[in-house]
Amino acid sequence: MNDENEDDFVKVAETKDIQTSQMKEVQIDSQDICIANVDGKYYAIGNVCTHEGGPLADGRLEGYEVECPWHQSKFDVRTGEVTSPPASESEPTYEIRVDGNSILVKKRPAAGGKEQSQQQQQTPPSRPSSEYELSLLEKQMFEGTDVMSFRFSKQQQGKQADDKQSSFLDYTAGQYAFFDIGGVYNDTRGPIRHFTISSSPTEDFIMITTRIRDTPYKKRLESLEKDVKVKVRGPQGKFVLHEDYSKPAVFLSGGIGVTPFRSMIKYATDKQLPIKIVMFDSNRNQENTLFKREFDEYVNINRNLKIVYTITEEEEKQGAEDTISSSSSPTRQQWTGERGRMDRDMLTKHLTDDEIKNSIFYTCGPPAMIKAMQDLLQNILQVPNDRIKVEEFTGY
């Protein structure tokens, strides 16, 4: 240890920033690191879950175990080892020290840490994670919902980039990024959030779509003014369209979980990809079927696209609402889609036997919906695990 260089240690936070039983995400040289405080002692492991890329610092810390918020994989913050599946690869660990009130982390992973595993899980190799400063172009509220979309510039402005490629956010449809919007205080989940990029790489803006909640971060996001600059880090994630277009894609979407599918469908339509896509879009009611008008337009120009809409509010309640006059609810139309939750009957009604046998199934939505869809696919329709991709939305 005599040859250890003090310059290898970087200050990442102050002790007051991470209280007992709390965690914080930090970044050193584009490596995402989770700092955990267990009874006053600090530990550092990789922040990107080795299963599907979930942000560990957004999860729960119980004792020495951190639980991923996406699929509940658990890791020991002391060793990085997996303590509960579905993850099977350990997280890299980092040397950490406290100097007065400063928390410092060593740049290189500690011996035994699996840096390569973390890097592979963060993003496809052609999409390195970088930080950008993007400007807000416009905001859109979805009428009758608590959902908003935010469009940002795709290329950072007012900052000298090293080269052309690093000056704009280049991503694959379905990936996500971290948004540091500034001015967020006293939010229990910290000042940064990750959002799926709901725009397509074929569009000239970066869009995120989210539910506005009564939290410091979401209130700050809602109040952002046009042209304000935010820090965006990414892209990350592996919830992307498969490359073998001979295999159909079936999207099972629940609520705000539609965002990665909006990105993929827009991209596939713009590029006219020769892949069959069937999406089941499940929402509480018509108003919360967020991108229906867009999707209907895409269906008209993409012969490989089929969308099945369903609403889950009680039929008698919805039936009464369907009769509301157009003057009192100008955006509402007589509902002609399915009703009820996605189940075997609904899927087999709209999918052929060959599509069920050969498709890659993608499911995205809140945890309860994800669990129900996994049970439907694995236990009822007998779809093997290697043909199921999952993205879980928690917290919104």
Buried (B, 14 or more C-beta within 10 A) or exposed (E): EEEEEEEEBBEBBEBEBBEEEBBBBBBBEEBBBBBBBBEEEBBBBBBBBBBBBBBBBBBBBEEBBBBBBBBBBBBBBBBBBBBEEBBEBBBBBBBBEEEEEEBBBBBBBBEEBBBEBBBBBBBBEEBBBBBBBBBBBEBEEBEEBBBBBBBBBBBBEEEEEEEEEBBBBBBBBBBBBBBBBEEBEEBEBBBBBBBBBBBBBEBEBBBBBBBBBEBBBBEBBBEBEEEBBBBBBBBBBBBBBBEEBEBBBBBBBBBBBBBBBBBBBBBBBBEEBEBBBBBBBBBBBBBBBBBBEEBEEBBEEBEBBBBBBBBBBEEEEBEEBBEEEEEEBEEBEEBEBBBBBBBEEBBBEBBEEEBBEBBBBBBBBBBEBBEBBBEBBBEEBEBEEEBBBBBBBEBB
